[in-house]
Amino acid sequence: MLLCCAAFLAEAAPVQIDIYSVNDLHGRLRAAENAPGAARLAAALNLLTAANPKGTLIVGGGDMLSGLTAVEAMNIMGFAANCAGNHAFDYNFQAIVRQAKAADFPLLAANITDEKGNIPAPFAPYAVVKRNGIKTGIIGVLDEQAFKKVKPDRVAGLKLTSPAEAANQYAAELRRNGVQVVVLLAHIGGQMENGMLTGAIVPVLDNLKGIDAV
């Protein structure tokens, strides 16, 4: 899935930031009936970036990776950040660490903590980048029920906290540090029914503060 969000600042001279989010690639680098493949995705992102070279932000919304070749492809495509998804834990923790070390972008998971309440490496709560001169913060969160979809031994010693509370906490921190635009990457399900958004994402959205785009 590829989504675009344009963020504008209310200033005398408007500044445009185009945000393109890609999720659930699952490392499918070869084109298939249900997957564009890395070459087509890269071509599309290149065309979109060309329209706003200094103001385009490419991010991963989770479940992007499946081995180091997928990381290398994302490096080449210029991803600025990637939110961890539940399928990150299809692999053991050592594999996640190897993928994170190979990435030119941070792996975000603001609501994953260890037993002491700290975010364990290699995860980070957020990233800060600058596009068109605007400091932009990117926070990543997972569905609070995500660990129920993975083998217990893969997440031993880890827990998931409220995604909305984590997002609000770090949004406030980013604002204090002078970040002007705050974007949330949420690997949380949702669907449209009769023109209404439903699913686990809705209560998260209802409780966010200080977030400009999701």
Residue pairs with C-beta under 8 A, 6 or more apart in sequence:
1 21
1 22
1 23
1 24
1 61
2 20
2 21
2 22
2 41
2 44
3 20
3 21
3 22
3 61
4 18
4 19
4 20
4 21
4 48
5 18
5 19
5 21
5 183
5 213
6 16
6 17
6 18
6 19
7 16
7 17
7 19
7 136
7 181
7 183
7 212
7 213
8 14
8 15
8 16
8 17
9 15
9 134
9 180
9 181
15 55
15 132
15 133
15 134
16 52
16 55
16 132
17 52
17 55
17 56
17 57
17 131
17 132
17 134
17 136
17 181
18 48
18 51
18 52
18 55
18 56
18 57
19 56
19 57
19 59
19 183
19 213
20 45
20 48
20 56
20 57
20 58
20 59
21 59
21 60
21 61
21 185
22 41
22 45
22 58
22 59
22 60
22 61
22 64
23 60
23 61
23 62
23 63
23 64
23 83
23 85
23 187
24 61
24 62
24 63
24 64
24 85
25 35
25 41
25 60
25 63
25 64
25 65
25 70
26 35
26 63
26 64
26 65
26 66
26 87
27 64
27 65
27 66
27 67
27 69
27 70
28 35
28 37
28 66
29 37
29 38
29 69
29 70
29 73
30 37
30 38
31 37
31 39
31 40
36 44
38 73
38 77
41 77
42 73
42 76
42 77
45 58
45 77
45 78
48 56
49 56
49 58
49 78
52 132
54 131
54 132
55 131
55 132
56 131
57 80
57 129
57 131
57 136
57 138
57 183
58 77
58 78
58 79
58 80
59 79
59 80
59 81
59 82
59 83
59 138
59 183
59 185
60 74
60 79
60 81
60 82
60 83
60 105
60 185
61 83
61 85
61 185
61 186
61 187
62 82
62 83
62 84
62 85
62 86
62 87
62 88
62 140
62 142
62 185
62 187
63 85
63 86
63 87
63 88
63 187
64 70
64 74
64 82
64 85
65 71
65 74
65 82
65 88
65 99
67 99
68 98
68 99
68 102
71 99
71 102
71 103
72 102
74 82
74 103
74 105
75 102
75 103
75 104
75 105
79 104
79 105
80 105
80 127
80 129
80 138
81 105
81 106
81 108
81 127
81 129
81 138
81 140
81 185
82 103
82 105
82 106
82 107
82 108
82 140
83 107
83 108
83 109
83 140
83 141
83 142
83 185
83 186
83 187
84 107
84 108
84 109
84 112
84 123
84 140
84 142
84 187
85 142
85 146
85 187
86 142
86 143
86 146
86 147
86 149
86 150
86 187
88 96
88 107
89 96
89 147
89 150
89 151
89 154
89 155
90 150
90 154
91 99
91 154
92 154
93 154
96 107
96 122
97 121
97 122
99 107
100 106
100 107
100 122
100 123
101 122
105 127
106 124
106 127
107 122
107 123
107 124
107 140
108 123
108 124
108 125
108 126
108 127
108 138
108 139
108 140
108 185
109 119
109 123
109 124
109 125
109 140
109 141
109 142
110 119
110 125
110 126
110 139
110 140
110 141
110 163
110 166
110 167
110 169
110 170
111 141
111 142
111 144
111 160
111 161
111 162
111 163
111 165
111 166
111 167
112 119
112 120
112 123
112 142
112 158
112 159
112 160
112 161
113 119
113 120
113 158
113 159
113 161
114 120
114 157
114 158
114 159
115 157
115 159
119 125
120 158
125 139
125 140
125 166
125 170
126 137
126 138
126 139
126 140
126 170
126 174
127 137
127 138
128 135
128 136
128 137
128 138
128 174
128 177
128 179
129 135
129 136
129 138
130 136
134 180
134 181
135 178
135 179
135 180
135 181
136 179
136 180
136 181
136 182
136 183
137 170
137 171
137 174
137 179
137 181
137 182
137 183
138 183
138 184
138 185
139 166
139 167
139 170
139 171
139 174
139 182
139 183
139 184
139 185
139 211
140 184
140 185
140 186
140 187
141 163
141 166
141 167
141 184
141 185
141 186
141 187
141 188
141 204
142 160
142 163
142 186
142 187
142 188
143 160
143 163
143 187
143 188
143 189
143 200
144 160
144 161
144 162
144 163
144 200
145 160
145 200
146 160
146 187
147 155
147 158
147 159
147 160
163 186
163 188
163 204
164 203
164 204
164 207
164 208
165 207
167 184
167 186
167 204
167 208
167 211
168 207
168 208
168 209
168 210
168 211
171 182
171 184
171 208
171 209
171 210
171 211
172 209
172 210
174 182
175 182
175 210
181 212
181 213
182 210
182 211
182 212
183 211
183 212
183 213
183 214
184 208
184 211
184 213
184 214
186 201
186 204
186 214
188 199
188 200
188 201
188 204
189 199
189 200
189 201
190 197
190 198
190 199
190 200
190 201
190 202
191 197
191 198
191 199
192 198
197 205
205 214
208 214
